[in-house]
Amino acid sequence: MADTDFPDDLRGAQTRLHQATSELAALCRTLPWSVEPQAGWEGLTHPHTGEVTGGRDDSPGWTEEQKAAVERLRAECLALSATVATHPYWKTVEREKAVDSRMRLKAATRPEAVPVVDVGTAA
């Protein structure tokens, strides 16, 4: 079975799931370490090298906009995961081949596997 045998709506949902997961991870990397404002703490000084490791600066917490963005992306990821997992296509796949087929779908729809379409040319 070729990677193109997956239904278009299943491929689309899995592709969007990859994108939404990536967007959520990128957003979380930019956020303060604590959702609510928290005091930081000093790191530990190594007794032989003097190097300070660990510790955190104070966290101002997340803004309401940041909280809403994370909540929206998490909800989208959850809904897309359910859409992909419960798609009727999976009933047509032999049970013994389901995991392999699922991995092929994920590999075929990862951003690096999907060709970039120039919107100007496509239109």
C-alpha positions as CSV (number, residue, x, y, z in Angstrom):
1,M,0.0,0.0,0.0
2,A,1.5,3.4,-1.0
3,D,1.6,6.4,1.2
4,T,-1.0,8.0,-1.2
5,D,-3.6,5.4,-0.3
6,F,-4.6,7.4,2.8
7,P,-7.8,9.4,2.4
8,D,-7.3,13.1,1.8
9,D,-9.2,14.1,4.9
10,L,-7.1,11.8,7.1
11,R,-3.9,13.1,5.5
12,G,-5.1,16.7,6.0
13,A,-6.0,16.1,9.7
14,Q,-2.6,14.4,10.4
15,T,-0.8,17.2,8.6
16,R,-2.6,19.9,10.6
17,L,-1.9,17.9,13.8
18,H,1.8,18.0,13.0
19,Q,1.5,21.8,12.4
20,A,-0.5,22.5,15.5
21,T,1.8,20.4,17.7
22,S,4.8,22.4,16.3
23,E,3.0,25.7,16.9
24,L,2.2,24.7,20.5
25,A,5.8,23.7,21.2
26,A,7.2,26.9,19.6
27,L,4.8,29.0,21.7
28,C,5.6,27.2,24.9
29,R,9.4,27.8,24.3
30,T,8.7,31.5,24.4
31,L,6.6,31.6,27.6
32,P,7.8,32.2,31.1
33,W,8.6,29.1,33.1
34,S,5.6,29.4,35.4
35,V,1.9,30.0,34.4
36,E,1.3,32.0,37.5
37,P,3.8,34.6,38.8
38,Q,6.5,32.9,40.9
39,A,9.6,33.9,42.7
40,G,12.8,32.4,41.3
41,W,15.7,30.9,43.2
42,E,19.4,31.0,43.1
43,G,21.5,28.3,41.6
44,L,24.0,26.1,43.3
45,T,27.7,27.0,43.2
46,H,30.0,24.0,42.5
47,P,32.5,23.9,45.3
48,H,35.5,23.2,43.1
49,T,34.8,25.1,39.9
50,G,32.7,28.0,41.1
51,E,30.2,27.3,38.3
52,V,26.6,28.2,39.1
53,T,24.1,25.7,37.9
54,G,20.3,25.5,38.2
55,G,18.3,28.4,39.5
56,R,15.6,30.4,37.9
57,D,14.8,34.1,37.5
58,D,11.4,35.3,38.7
59,S,8.5,34.4,36.5
60,P,6.0,37.1,35.6
61,G,3.5,34.4,34.7
62,W,1.5,34.1,31.5
63,T,-0.8,36.8,30.2
64,E,-4.4,36.0,29.6
65,E,-3.7,36.1,25.8
66,Q,-0.9,33.5,26.2
67,K,-3.1,31.3,28.4
68,A,-5.8,31.5,25.7
69,A,-3.4,30.7,22.9
70,V,-2.0,27.6,24.7
71,E,-5.6,26.4,25.6
72,R,-6.7,26.9,22.0
73,L,-3.7,25.0,20.5
74,R,-4.0,22.2,23.1
75,A,-7.7,21.8,22.3
76,E,-7.0,21.7,18.6
77,C,-4.3,19.1,19.1
78,L,-6.7,17.0,21.1
79,A,-9.5,17.3,18.6
80,L,-7.2,16.5,15.7
81,S,-5.8,13.5,17.5
82,A,-9.3,12.1,18.0
83,T,-10.1,12.8,14.4
84,V,-7.1,10.9,13.2
85,A,-7.4,8.0,15.7
86,T,-11.1,7.4,15.0
87,H,-11.1,7.9,11.3
88,P,-13.2,5.2,9.5
89,Y,-10.1,4.4,7.4
90,W,-8.6,2.5,10.3
91,K,-11.4,-0.1,10.2
92,T,-10.2,-1.1,6.7
93,V,-6.6,-1.8,7.9
94,E,-5.7,-5.3,9.1
95,R,-5.2,-5.2,12.9
96,E,-1.6,-6.6,12.5
97,K,-0.7,-3.8,10.1
98,A,-2.4,-0.9,12.0
99,V,0.7,0.4,13.8
100,D,2.8,0.2,10.7
101,S,0.2,2.0,8.7
102,R,-0.2,4.7,11.4
103,M,3.6,5.3,11.3
104,R,3.6,5.6,7.5
105,L,0.8,8.2,7.7
106,K,2.8,10.2,10.3
107,A,5.9,10.0,8.2
108,A,4.2,10.8,5.0
109,T,2.6,14.0,6.4
110,R,5.5,15.4,8.4
111,P,6.3,18.9,7.2
112,E,9.6,17.9,5.7
113,A,7.8,15.1,3.7
114,V,5.1,17.4,2.3
115,P,6.2,19.5,-0.6
116,V,5.9,23.3,-0.2
117,V,3.4,24.7,-2.6
118,D,4.0,28.3,-3.9
119,V,0.6,29.9,-3.3
120,G,1.2,32.4,-6.1
121,T,1.9,29.6,-8.6
122,A,-0.9,27.4,-7.4
123,A,-3.5,30.2,-7.7
